[in-house]
Amino acid sequence: MVALICDELELLTKVDLSANPRLDRVRDLLLLECYTGARFGDIQAMHYDDIRDGVWCLRQQKTKTEVRIHISKRADAIITKYRSTGSPLPSISS
């Protein structure tokens, strides 16, 4: 396992992926996983109704544990980016 350091995450946010929308969506999902610490499956199951007052309330799919995750400004920017699609995040397969 390799961990990303903050500088590497910052570099990832600055890569221009406008020519490849799919890679842009994949990057956004990866960043949201990093910003929240949530698993891919939990990110994919996110709904706007689950986020209240900057806190994401969810039941983790793997453990069935209820958790509350603070949504940082960076995570919120990604979620807001996809608001017009009707889903907090783009849909891709793992």
MARRONU-620356 format. One line per field, with one value per residue: residue number from 1; residue in one letter; chain; x, y, z of N, C-alpha, C in turn. Coordinates in steps of 0.2 Angstrom, whole numbers. Layout:
BEGIN
nutor NUM, ... $
tiro A, ... $
panu A, ... $
n.east X, ... $
n.north Y, ... $
n.up Z, ... $
ca.east X, ... $
ca.north Y, ... $
ca.up Z, ... $
c.east X, ... $
c.north Y, ... $
c.up Z, ... $
***
This chain:
BEGIN
nutor 1, 2, 3, 4, 5, 6, 7, 8, 9, 10, 11, 12, 13, 14, 15, 16, 17, 18, 19, 20, 21, 22, 23, 24, 25, 26, 27, 28, 29, 30, 31, 32, 33, 34, 35, 36, 37, 38, 39, 40, 41, 42, 43, 44, 45, 46, 47, 48, 49, 50, 51, 52, 53, 54, 55, 56, 57, 58, 59, 60, 61, 62, 63, 64, 65, 66, 67, 68, 69, 70, 71, 72, 73, 74, 75, 76, 77, 78, 79, 80, 81, 82, 83, 84, 85, 86, 87, 88, 89, 90, 91, 92, 93, 94 $
tiro M, V, A, L, I, C, D, E, L, E, L, L, T, K, V, D, L, S, A, N, P, R, L, D, R, V, R, D, L, L, L, L, E, C, Y, T, G, A, R, F, G, D, I, Q, A, M, H, Y, D, D, I, R, D, G, V, W, C, L, R, Q, Q, K, T, K, T, E, V, R, I, H, I, S, K, R, A, D, A, I, I, T, K, Y, R, S, T, G, S, P, L, P, S, I, S, S $
panu A, A, A, A, A, A, A, A, A, A, A, A, A, A, A, A, A, A, A, A, A, A, A, A, A, A, A, A, A, A, A, A, A, A, A, A, A, A, A, A, A, A, A, A, A, A, A, A, A, A, A, A, A, A, A, A, A, A, A, A, A, A, A, A, A, A, A, A, A, A, A, A, A, A, A, A, A, A, A, A, A, A, A, A, A, A, A, A, A, A, A, A, A, A $
n.east 4, 3, 4, -3, 4, 0, 5, 5, -8, -13, -6, -13, -25, -23, -20, -24, -38, -48, -49, -52, -66, -70, -59, -58, -69, -66, -54, -61, -69, -59, -52, -63, -64, -52, -53, -64, -62, -69, -76, -76, -88, -97, -96, -101, -114, -119, -131, -139, -148, -142, -133, -132, -131, -117, -112, -110, -121, -121, -124, -112, -108, -100, -98, -110, -110, -116, -110, -104, -98, -88, -90, -78, -72, -66, -71, -84, -84, -82, -94, -103, -100, -106, -119, -129, -132, -140, -136, -124, -112, -102, -106, -97, -89, -81 $
n.north -6, 11, 27, 43, 59, 76, 85, 78, 75, 88, 91, 82, 88, 98, 94, 95, 88, 90, 86, 73, 68, 56, 52, 64, 62, 51, 55, 64, 56, 48, 58, 63, 51, 51, 64, 61, 49, 38, 22, 16, 10, 16, 29, 29, 26, 38, 51, 66, 69, 63, 72, 84, 100, 101, 88, 71, 58, 41, 24, 12, 2, -10, -14, -11, -1, 14, 30, 47, 59, 73, 85, 92, 108, 106, 93, 96, 105, 96, 88, 98, 101, 91, 93, 97, 86, 78, 69, 66, 63, 57, 43, 28, 13, 1 $
n.up 0, -4, 2, -1, 0, 6, -3, -15, -17, -19, -31, -39, -40, -48, -61, -78, -84, -94, -107, -106, -100, -92, -85, -77, -69, -62, -55, -47, -39, -33, -25, -17, -9, -3, 4, 13, 19, 16, 9, -8, -12, -2, -6, -19, -15, -10, -6, -9, 2, 12, 17, 29, 36, 33, 37, 33, 35, 36, 33, 34, 20, 20, 34, 40, 50, 58, 53, 55, 44, 43, 30, 21, 14, 2, -1, -2, -13, -24, -23, -25, -38, -46, -44, -53, -60, -53, -45, -31, -36, -50, -59, -60, -64, -53 $
ca.east 0, 6, -1, -2, 5, -4, 7, 3, -15, -13, -4, -18, -31, -21, -19, -30, -41, -53, -49, -54, -71, -70, -53, -59, -74, -62, -50, -65, -70, -53, -51, -68, -62, -46, -55, -68, -60, -75, -74, -78, -95, -101, -96, -106, -121, -121, -137, -139, -152, -138, -129, -135, -126, -110, -111, -113, -123, -122, -123, -107, -111, -96, -99, -117, -110, -118, -105, -105, -92, -88, -88, -73, -73, -64, -76, -91, -83, -83, -101, -107, -98, -111, -126, -134, -133, -145, -132, -119, -106, -103, -107, -92, -88, -74 $
ca.north 0, 17, 33, 50, 65, 81, 89, 74, 76, 95, 90, 78, 92, 103, 91, 97, 82, 93, 82, 66, 68, 50, 53, 69, 60, 46, 59, 67, 51, 47, 64, 62, 46, 54, 69, 59, 42, 33, 17, 17, 8, 21, 35, 28, 26, 44, 55, 73, 69, 61, 77, 89, 104, 99, 81, 66, 53, 35, 17, 9, -5, -16, -15, -9, 4, 21, 35, 54, 62, 80, 87, 98, 113, 103, 88, 100, 108, 91, 86, 104, 101, 87, 94, 98, 79, 75, 64, 70, 60, 54, 35, 24, 6, 0 $
ca.up 0, -4, 4, -4, 4, 4, -9, -21, -18, -22, -38, -43, -41, -53, -68, -83, -87, -97, -113, -104, -94, -88, -80, -72, -64, -58, -51, -42, -34, -28, -21, -12, -5, 2, 9, 18, 21, 14, 4, -14, -12, 2, -10, -24, -13, -7, -9, -6, 8, 18, 20, 33, 40, 32, 39, 29, 39, 32, 36, 29, 17, 22, 41, 43, 55, 56, 54, 53, 41, 41, 23, 21, 9, -4, -3, -4, -20, -28, -23, -29, -46, -49, -41, -59, -63, -49, -41, -29, -39, -56, -59, -64, -61, -50 $
c.east 4, 1, 2, -1, 1, -2, 5, -4, -16, -11, -10, -24, -29, -20, -25, -32, -47, -54, -52, -59, -71, -65, -54, -64, -70, -58, -55, -67, -65, -52, -56, -67, -57, -49, -60, -66, -65, -73, -78, -86, -99, -101, -101, -113, -123, -127, -136, -143, -148, -133, -133, -130, -119, -108, -114, -115, -124, -121, -118, -109, -107, -98, -105, -116, -112, -112, -107, -98, -92, -86, -84, -75, -71, -69, -82, -90, -84, -90, -105, -106, -103, -118, -131, -136, -139, -142, -126, -112, -107, -103, -101, -92, -81, -70 $
c.north 6, 23, 39, 55, 71, 85, 85, 75, 83, 95, 87, 83, 97, 100, 92, 90, 84, 89, 75, 67, 62, 51, 58, 66, 55, 49, 62, 62, 49, 52, 64, 57, 48, 59, 67, 53, 37, 28, 19, 16, 13, 28, 35, 28, 33, 48, 61, 73, 67, 66, 83, 93, 103, 92, 76, 60, 47, 29, 14, 2, -11, -18, -14, -4, 11, 26, 42, 56, 69, 81, 93, 102, 110, 97, 91, 103, 102, 89, 92, 103, 97, 88, 94, 91, 76, 70, 68, 68, 57, 46, 32, 17, 5, -5 $
c.up 0, -2, 0, 1, 2, -2, -15, -22, -21, -29, -42, -44, -47, -60, -72, -86, -92, -104, -112, -98, -90, -83, -75, -67, -60, -53, -45, -37, -30, -23, -15, -7, 0, 6, 14, 21, 20, 9, -2, -14, -8, -2, -15, -22, -10, -10, -5, 1, 14, 21, 23, 37, 39, 35, 35, 34, 35, 36, 31, 26, 19, 29, 44, 49, 53, 58, 52, 50, 40, 34, 23, 15, 2, -6, -5, -11, -25, -29, -26, -36, -49, -47, -47, -62, -59, -44, -38, -32, -46, -55, -63, -61, -58, -54 $
***
